[in-house]
Amino acid sequence: MLYCIENTGEIVNEALYVMGAGTKRGDNTKIGMFATGNKYAIATLLRNGIDIEVWSGMRRIAITTKSITFRGEDNKFDLILVDDVSTGITTSTGKDWKVWMALREFKSNAMDEGGVQDYTCDRPNPEAGKTKFYVQMTDDVIQFHKNIKRYFSEDKTVLFENEIGQVLEKHDATTNIYRKGIRCWDDNYNSIFDYNIYDVNISETRIAKHSASLVKSIFKLAGQLTDHYMIESFINSVNSRINTNSHTYESYRVDEVYSGIELGDGWKEYLKDKIIIPVDYEDIVPEFGDKALMVNMDLYEMIVHNFPEMRLGNFIGTGDDLHTEVQMTDTQMNILIEASSFCRKVGYDSQFKWKIVRFNNKEVIARFYEDTMLFSENTFTMNQDDINKVFFEEYLHGTTGAPDYSRRFQNAIFDAWYIEAKKVVNQQESNIHNNHAIPNKTLA
């Protein structure tokens, strides 16, 4: 049994071995761009013990190999021959290519030429004016033919389309991502939709070079969805780590791509009556009933960035500033009064407001936000000396406007230390001067 891929036109021998010789580069209507595909594909199939037979019209092109040595008997290679002519290419070429990539390449080239068909047959059936690649039917080839929709999107239902690409209906659970209708991604994640992205930077394996860039394109595409069911499905998939503790493709690396994603009117309409709750606040979800929509932190940031006016529950800020206010106890008030008093005694009089809050990031102890010093409930598990330090740090953030880890904030700390150190030195010098002063003598 053979698997045949055919197209109109008769291929020339050079197309099977001259690297970089092609006419598609720069032509956006074509799939190919490297002029290396047939060569890698042939090498990959031969390396995997899969026989190939090529017919150009009524002429059979023989694809064979010859064993050669290179720098000693321990370095043997199988050199590929086309009609007994050495190609200079060995079966080691394209070492990262898989069998499905080789078959995808043959069909992609056939699609560019036109008149593409693929089918199984018992024996070659050459025809004038056509090129036919016949491939031995192994398990890998059978799986490719059986699951052809994983590799080509041409027969899939388009659910949404814009200038970035297409959102496609699923035919199986596996993530299927295409560039110009041709598979350009390979992983084991599931996804809620399949995607055909028009502009993808690919390597010579025809796989996307930069996974984060691919994810970002998908989020830009999904951000313009208009159908509420599709938006809800996408959100649920992004939230998969919350709901099932497992990743889908839509949740993969979302933390690296959420910034700068524009959400369209469809999202705004879908979210308008909902209370958006970050995942770490799931205990308050029942308070809002059916209006509550719990989302992971990255999706929350994306929504807040796009719709700052939207009702988002009792949550204030974003990132490490994200918090909800809680009632301050008398004990907490007295501790902060003590900290404020200590700072005032050493010359730092705080006029800022104080609040006790619950931060989304549990590791945050305190923050200065707008005109207020925010202290987490965890602050008060510390002793008074440590709380005084935290209070002074947030005071410096408020007076300087400098964030943590910045040189400006470091300078503020150094300045504060130097002022206090200078006071100590001045006091010490004053004491030494007084100790050496000549005492007044009184008359007897």
Protein Blocks (a to p, Z undefined) as FASTA:
>chain_A
ZZddddedjddfklmmpghiackgopakbmbfnopmmmmmmmmmmmnopacdddehjbcc
ddddddddeeijklccddddeehiaehiafkgoklbcfklmmmmmmmmmmmnooiacddd
fbdcddehiacddddddfklmmmmmmmmmmpcklpccfbdcfkbccdddfbfbdcddeeh
iacbdcfbdcfbdcddfbdcddfkopafblmlmmmmmmmmmmmpfblklmmmmmmmmmmm
mmnopacfklgoklmmmgopacdfklmmmmmmpccddfklmmmmmmnmmmpccddfklmm
mmmmmmmmbcehjaecehjllccdddddfklmmmmmmmmmmmmmnopacfbdcdddddfb
lmbmbdcehjaccddfklmmpcfklmmmmmmmmmmmmmnopaehiaklmmmmmmmmmmmm
mmmmmmmmmmmmmmmpccddddZZ
